[in-house]
Amino acid sequence: MIAVASVKILSVSELNQYLKTLLETNSLLKNLTIQGELSNVKRAASGHLYFSLKDPGSKIDCVMFRNAAAGLKFLPKEGQQVTLRGSLGIYLPSGQYQVTVRSMEPQGIGDLFQAYLALKSELEEKGYFEPDRKKKLPEIISRVGLVTSPTGAAVKDMISIIKRRNPLIDIVIYPSLVQGDEAPKNLIQGIRTFNELQSVDVIVIGRGGGSIEDLWAFNDRNLAKAIYESDLPVVSAVGHEIDYTISDFVADLRAPTPSGAAELVAEETMSMMRALVLLKSRMEQSMQARITANRDVLLGMKKAFMRFRPRERIGDTRLSIDAIQERMSRSIKRRLKDERRQLSNLESRLEAMNPIKVLKKGYVRVTDEKGIPVGSVAGLNVDQRIHLRFADGEAVASIQSIKEN
């Protein structure tokens, strides 16, 4: 007879677990030091960092858990050269092997990164980043100053979002370079111009994403000084959410993206109305609580007098109660008058922003046949039909001639 050796049949999980044990018990693979280029960098909501490390010939998946990622002294970005230390293992659910990174250091950005860290440390010691010195945005913003490239995608996004959220806000653009040696001078001049004219309520400086070299203008020492000295609040909106520049740290408020900055400075009109209604409700509740509390005090005093019935003091006590009631009544009336005045002021401010009120002054809102607002004669053609929105109705007109200023 021929003897047949028994063959152990493994499940997929058993095979992956076996390979995982082999990898994680190998002394070389437990303490790896690898150099390469970062790719597909993603930071999860949990704080874990996921990315690939690659060279011209291959790549490997990596994970850096939250506790280790919190100790990083730099912001990992696409295409950055790094040296990392960690161990090789297998992610059992997918059977893919990956490096669990314990530490990581930047390579290849050399002088730029060192200069960034040095300037950041210097300005931090001087108090440029102190939260106490940062200015708050105005409660009502009617005009926004944008210091950015007038032709970039970032400015178009900001204008679109601001006008969508609150069409009553005016936008003033100071055209500036946002990349290259001359960019810091342009950005500084934009901030100073708005401060000299005092023509806007808040300044937004920024640009779209890019490499550390592309964003370097926003790491300029003199630009940081101009932001620090600005009397107007400055919002920094540079690059993507993972990009941090010196301007972000010095500015009164940092937006993760230019689009995020637009949302911060353009509060929706409906939000203001909801806030007004909420304020009115809180005022009424506060006054009712005060009245109830005073009534309880008064009742308590009456009960005290009922317990101690000194005949000779009844008359004086009644007079005291009357005086207290009178003072309470006057105080409540004064408070109600003040609260009504404040409510009236808020209602007046909201009414001043009513677009219908603007139309009643003789202004007209012009849209094309698709309902798109027309803000310039450049968007019109002869014989084109347009819609005119007055305060009390609408009319349709046809363009007979066009004359540009």
C-alpha positions as CSV (number, residue, x, y, z in Angstrom):
1,M,0.0,0.0,0.0
2,I,1.0,3.6,-0.6
3,A,0.9,5.8,2.4
4,V,-0.7,9.3,1.8
5,A,0.5,12.1,4.1
6,S,-2.2,14.1,5.6
7,V,-2.4,17.8,4.4
8,K,-3.5,20.5,6.9
9,I,-6.0,22.8,5.3
10,L,-5.8,26.4,6.4
11,S,-8.5,29.0,6.4
12,V,-7.7,32.4,5.0
13,S,-7.7,33.9,8.5
14,E,-5.3,31.2,9.8
15,L,-2.9,31.9,6.9
16,N,-2.9,35.6,7.4
17,Q,-2.5,35.2,11.2
18,Y,0.5,32.8,10.6
19,L,2.1,35.3,8.3
20,K,1.4,38.2,10.7
21,T,3.2,36.2,13.5
22,L,6.2,35.6,11.2
23,L,6.5,39.2,10.3
24,E,6.0,40.6,13.8
25,T,8.5,38.3,15.4
26,N,11.2,39.0,12.9
27,S,13.9,41.2,14.7
28,L,14.7,43.1,11.5
29,L,11.1,43.8,10.5
30,K,10.2,45.0,14.1
31,N,12.7,47.9,13.9
32,L,12.7,49.2,10.3
33,T,14.1,52.5,9.1
34,I,12.9,53.5,5.7
35,Q,13.3,56.4,3.4
36,G,10.9,57.4,0.6
37,E,8.3,59.8,-0.8
38,L,4.9,60.3,0.8
39,S,1.9,59.6,-1.4
40,N,-1.9,59.5,-0.8
41,V,-1.6,61.3,2.6
42,K,-4.9,61.2,4.5
43,R,-5.7,62.1,8.1
44,A,-8.8,60.3,9.4
45,A,-11.3,61.9,11.8
46,S,-9.9,59.6,14.5
47,G,-6.5,61.3,14.2
48,H,-4.8,58.3,12.5
49,L,-2.6,59.1,9.5
50,Y,-2.7,56.8,6.4
51,F,-0.3,57.1,3.5
52,S,2.0,55.2,1.1
53,L,5.8,55.4,1.0
54,K,7.2,55.0,-2.5
55,D,10.4,55.2,-4.6
56,P,10.8,54.9,-8.3
57,G,10.5,51.1,-8.1
58,S,7.8,50.3,-5.6
59,K,5.5,51.5,-2.8
60,I,4.2,50.2,0.6
61,D,1.1,51.2,2.7
62,C,1.7,52.8,6.1
63,V,-0.3,53.8,9.1
64,M,0.6,56.1,11.9
65,F,-1.8,55.9,14.8
66,R,-3.1,59.0,16.6
67,N,-0.7,59.0,19.5
68,A,2.3,58.8,17.3
69,A,0.9,61.3,14.8
70,A,0.3,63.8,17.5
71,G,4.1,64.0,18.1
72,L,5.0,65.0,14.6
73,K,6.9,68.3,14.3
74,F,5.8,68.9,10.7
75,L,2.8,68.5,8.4
76,P,3.2,65.5,6.1
77,K,2.3,66.4,2.6
78,E,2.1,64.7,-0.9
79,G,5.5,64.3,-2.5
80,Q,7.5,65.0,0.7
81,Q,10.7,63.0,1.3
82,V,10.8,61.4,4.8
83,T,12.6,59.0,6.9
84,L,10.4,56.8,9.1
85,R,10.8,54.2,11.8
86,G,8.4,51.4,12.5
87,S,7.5,47.7,12.1
88,L,6.1,45.6,9.4
89,G,2.8,43.7,9.9
90,I,-0.3,42.5,8.2
91,Y,-3.7,44.0,8.3
92,L,-5.8,40.8,8.8
93,P,-9.1,41.8,7.3
94,S,-7.6,42.5,3.9
95,G,-4.4,40.5,4.1
96,Q,-2.3,43.5,3.1
97,Y,1.0,44.1,4.7
98,Q,1.8,47.6,6.0
99,V,4.3,49.5,8.1
100,T,3.1,50.7,11.4
101,V,5.0,54.0,11.8
102,R,6.3,55.1,15.3
103,S,8.2,58.2,14.2
104,M,8.8,60.2,11.1
105,E,11.2,63.0,10.1
106,P,11.1,65.3,7.0
107,Q,13.9,65.0,4.4
108,G,14.5,66.9,1.2
109,I,12.8,70.2,2.2
110,G,16.0,71.3,4.0
111,D,16.5,75.0,4.4
112,L,12.8,76.0,3.8
113,F,11.4,73.8,6.5
114,Q,14.1,74.8,9.0
115,A,13.5,78.5,8.2
116,Y,9.8,78.0,8.7
117,L,10.3,76.4,12.1
118,A,12.9,79.0,13.2
119,L,10.6,81.9,12.2
120,K,7.6,80.3,13.8
121,S,9.5,79.8,17.1
122,E,10.7,83.4,17.0
123,L,7.3,85.0,16.4
124,E,5.7,82.7,19.0
125,E,8.2,84.0,21.6
126,K,7.3,87.6,20.6
127,G,3.6,87.0,21.3
128,Y,2.4,87.1,17.7
129,F,0.3,84.0,18.2
130,E,-1.3,84.9,21.5
131,P,-5.1,84.3,21.5
132,D,-5.7,87.3,23.8
133,R,-4.5,89.7,21.1
134,K,-6.6,88.3,18.3
135,K,-9.6,90.4,17.2
136,K,-13.1,89.0,16.8
137,L,-15.0,89.4,13.6
138,P,-17.7,92.1,13.6
139,E,-21.2,90.8,14.4
140,I,-22.5,92.4,11.1
141,I,-20.2,92.4,8.1
142,S,-21.3,94.6,5.2
143,R,-18.0,94.8,3.2
144,V,-15.2,92.2,2.8
145,G,-11.7,93.0,1.5
146,L,-10.0,90.1,-0.4
147,V,-6.2,90.3,-0.9
148,T,-5.5,87.5,-3.4
149,S,-4.9,86.7,-7.0
150,P,-7.8,88.2,-9.1
151,T,-7.6,85.4,-11.6
152,G,-7.3,82.3,-9.4
153,A,-10.0,79.7,-8.7
154,A,-9.8,80.6,-5.0
155,V,-11.2,84.1,-5.5
156,K,-14.0,82.9,-7.7
157,D,-15.0,80.4,-5.1
158,M,-15.0,83.0,-2.4
159,I,-17.1,85.5,-4.4
160,S,-19.6,82.8,-5.3
161,I,-20.0,81.6,-1.7
162,I,-20.3,85.1,-0.2
163,K,-22.9,86.2,-2.8
164,R,-24.9,83.0,-2.3
165,R,-24.9,83.3,1.5
166,N,-25.5,87.0,1.7
167,P,-25.9,89.1,-1.5
168,L,-26.0,92.3,0.5
169,I,-22.3,92.0,1.3
170,D,-20.0,94.2,-0.8
171,I,-16.7,92.6,-2.0
172,V,-13.6,94.6,-2.6
173,I,-10.6,92.8,-4.3
174,Y,-7.0,94.0,-3.9
175,P,-5.2,92.2,-6.7
176,S,-2.0,90.6,-5.5
177,L,0.6,88.0,-6.4
178,V,0.3,85.0,-4.2
179,Q,3.5,83.2,-5.3
180,G,7.1,84.3,-5.9
181,D,9.5,86.8,-4.5
182,E,7.2,89.8,-5.1
183,A,4.1,88.2,-3.6
184,P,4.8,89.2,0.1
185,K,5.2,92.9,-0.9
186,N,1.8,92.8,-2.7
187,L,0.1,91.1,0.2
188,I,1.5,93.6,2.7
189,Q,0.4,96.5,0.6
190,G,-3.1,95.1,0.3
191,I,-3.4,94.8,4.1
192,R,-2.1,98.3,4.6
193,T,-4.3,99.9,2.0
194,F,-7.5,98.5,3.5
195,N,-6.3,99.7,6.9
196,E,-5.6,103.2,5.6
197,L,-8.9,103.5,3.8
198,Q,-10.9,101.7,6.6
199,S,-13.2,100.8,3.7
200,V,-14.0,97.2,4.8
201,D,-15.0,95.4,7.9
202,V,-12.7,92.4,7.6
203,I,-9.7,91.4,5.4
204,V,-9.2,87.9,3.9
205,I,-5.8,86.9,2.5
206,G,-5.1,83.6,0.9
207,R,-4.8,81.4,-2.1
208,G,-5.4,77.8,-3.2
209,G,-3.3,74.8,-2.3
210,G,0.2,74.0,-3.5
211,S,3.7,72.8,-2.4
212,I,5.7,74.4,0.4
213,E,7.5,76.4,-2.2
214,D,4.2,77.6,-3.7
215,L,2.9,78.8,-0.3
216,W,6.2,80.3,0.9
217,A,5.0,83.9,0.4
218,F,2.7,83.4,3.4
219,N,5.7,82.5,5.6
220,D,7.2,85.9,5.2
221,R,8.4,87.8,8.3
222,N,7.2,91.2,7.1
223,L,3.8,89.8,6.1
224,A,3.4,88.4,9.6
225,K,4.2,91.8,11.0
226,A,1.7,93.5,8.8
227,I,-1.0,91.1,9.9
228,Y,0.0,91.5,13.5
229,E,-0.2,95.3,13.3
230,S,-3.5,95.4,11.3
231,D,-6.3,97.4,13.0
232,L,-8.9,95.4,11.0
233,P,-9.4,91.7,11.7
234,V,-7.6,89.5,9.2
235,V,-8.7,86.0,8.2
236,S,-6.0,83.7,6.7
237,A,-7.1,81.2,4.1
238,V,-4.1,79.5,2.6
239,G,-4.1,76.2,0.7
240,H,-5.9,73.1,1.9
241,E,-6.9,72.1,5.4
242,I,-3.6,70.4,6.1
243,D,-1.5,73.4,5.0
244,Y,-0.3,75.7,7.8
245,T,1.7,78.9,7.2
246,I,3.0,81.6,9.5
247,S,0.1,83.8,8.3
248,D,-2.4,81.2,9.7
249,F,-0.8,81.5,13.2
250,V,-0.7,85.3,13.2
251,A,-4.1,86.0,11.7
252,D,-7.1,86.7,13.9
253,L,-8.8,83.7,12.4
254,R,-7.6,80.8,10.3
255,A,-9.9,79.2,7.7
256,P,-9.0,75.7,6.4
257,T,-9.6,76.8,2.8
258,P,-10.5,80.0,0.9
259,S,-14.1,78.6,0.6
260,G,-14.2,78.2,4.4
261,A,-13.1,81.8,4.8
262,A,-16.0,82.9,2.6
263,E,-18.5,81.0,4.8
264,L,-17.0,82.5,8.0
265,V,-17.3,86.2,6.8
266,A,-20.7,85.8,5.1
267,E,-23.3,84.9,7.7
268,E,-26.6,84.0,6.0
269,T,-29.4,86.6,6.3
270,M,-31.8,83.9,7.7
271,S,-29.3,83.1,10.4
272,M,-29.4,86.8,11.5
273,M,-33.2,86.7,11.6
274,R,-33.1,83.5,13.6
275,A,-30.6,85.1,16.0
276,L,-32.9,88.1,16.4
277,V,-35.9,85.9,17.3
278,L,-33.7,83.9,19.7
279,L,-32.5,87.1,21.4
280,K,-36.1,88.4,21.7
281,S,-37.1,85.0,23.3
282,R,-34.2,85.1,25.7
283,M,-35.0,88.7,26.8
284,E,-38.6,87.7,27.5
285,Q,-37.6,84.7,29.5
286,S,-35.1,86.7,31.4
287,M,-37.6,89.4,32.3
288,Q,-40.2,86.8,33.3
289,A,-37.6,85.0,35.5
290,R,-36.7,88.3,37.2
291,I,-40.4,89.1,37.8
292,T,-41.0,85.6,39.2
293,A,-37.9,85.9,41.5
294,N,-39.0,89.3,42.8
295,R,-42.5,88.0,43.4
296,D,-41.1,85.1,45.4
297,V,-39.0,87.5,47.5
298,L,-42.0,89.7,48.1
299,L,-44.1,86.7,49.2
300,G,-41.3,85.5,51.5
301,M,-41.2,88.9,53.1
302,K,-45.0,88.9,53.6
303,K,-44.8,85.5,55.2
304,A,-42.1,86.6,57.5
305,F,-44.2,89.5,58.6
306,M,-47.1,87.2,59.2
307,R,-45.0,85.0,61.5
308,F,-43.8,88.0,63.6
309,R,-46.8,90.1,64.2
310,P,-45.5,93.1,66.3
311,R,-48.5,95.4,66.4
312,E,-46.4,98.5,66.8
313,R,-44.5,97.8,63.5
314,I,-47.3,96.8,61.3
315,G,-47.8,100.3,59.9
316,D,-44.1,100.7,59.2
317,T,-43.8,97.4,57.6
318,R,-46.7,98.2,55.2
319,L,-45.0,101.4,54.2
320,S,-41.8,99.5,53.6
321,I,-43.6,96.9,51.4
322,D,-45.2,99.7,49.4
323,A,-41.8,101.4,48.9
324,I,-40.2,98.1,47.8
325,Q,-43.0,97.4,45.4
326,E,-42.7,100.9,43.9
327,R,-38.9,100.5,43.5
328,M,-39.4,97.1,41.9
329,S,-42.1,98.5,39.5
330,R,-39.8,101.4,38.5
331,S,-36.9,99.0,38.0
332,I,-38.8,96.6,35.9
333,K,-40.3,99.4,33.8
334,R,-36.8,100.8,33.2
335,R,-35.5,97.4,32.3
336,L,-38.4,96.7,30.0
337,K,-37.9,100.1,28.3
338,D,-34.2,99.4,27.8
339,E,-34.9,96.0,26.4
340,R,-37.5,97.3,24.0
341,R,-35.1,100.0,22.9
342,Q,-32.4,97.4,22.2
343,L,-35.0,95.2,20.3
344,S,-36.1,98.2,18.3
345,N,-32.4,99.0,17.4
346,L,-31.9,95.4,16.2
347,E,-35.1,95.4,14.2
348,S,-34.0,98.7,12.6
349,R,-30.6,97.2,11.7
350,L,-32.3,94.2,10.1
351,E,-34.7,96.4,8.2
352,A,-31.8,98.5,6.9
353,M,-30.5,95.3,5.2
354,N,-33.9,94.5,3.6
355,P,-33.3,94.3,-0.2
356,I,-36.9,95.5,-0.8
357,K,-36.1,98.7,1.0
358,V,-33.2,99.3,-1.3
359,L,-35.5,98.8,-4.3
360,K,-38.0,101.4,-2.9
361,K,-35.2,104.0,-3.2
362,G,-35.3,103.7,-7.0
363,Y,-32.8,100.8,-7.5
364,V,-33.7,98.0,-9.8
365,R,-32.5,94.3,-9.8
366,V,-31.7,93.1,-13.3
367,T,-31.7,89.5,-14.3
368,D,-31.6,87.7,-17.7
369,E,-34.3,85.4,-18.9
370,K,-32.8,82.5,-16.9
371,G,-33.1,84.6,-13.7
372,I,-29.3,85.1,-13.4
373,P,-28.3,88.5,-12.0
374,V,-26.8,91.0,-14.4
375,G,-24.1,93.1,-12.7
376,S,-22.4,94.6,-15.8
377,V,-23.2,95.8,-19.3
378,A,-20.5,93.4,-20.4
379,G,-23.1,90.6,-19.9
380,L,-25.7,92.2,-22.1
381,N,-26.5,92.1,-25.9
382,V,-28.6,94.3,-28.1
383,D,-32.2,93.1,-28.4
384,Q,-31.6,90.9,-25.3
385,R,-34.7,90.6,-23.1
386,I,-34.1,91.3,-19.4
387,H,-36.3,91.3,-16.3
388,L,-36.5,94.3,-14.0
389,R,-37.4,93.7,-10.4
390,F,-38.9,96.8,-8.7
391,A,-40.1,97.1,-5.1
392,D,-43.7,96.6,-6.1
393,G,-43.4,94.2,-9.1
394,E,-41.6,93.2,-12.2
395,A,-41.2,94.3,-15.8
396,V,-39.7,92.9,-18.9
397,A,-37.5,95.1,-21.2
398,S,-35.4,94.8,-24.3
399,I,-31.9,96.2,-24.7
400,Q,-31.8,98.9,-27.5
401,S,-28.2,100.0,-27.1
402,I,-25.2,99.4,-24.9
403,K,-22.7,102.0,-23.7
404,E,-19.7,101.1,-21.5
405,N,-18.2,103.7,-19.1
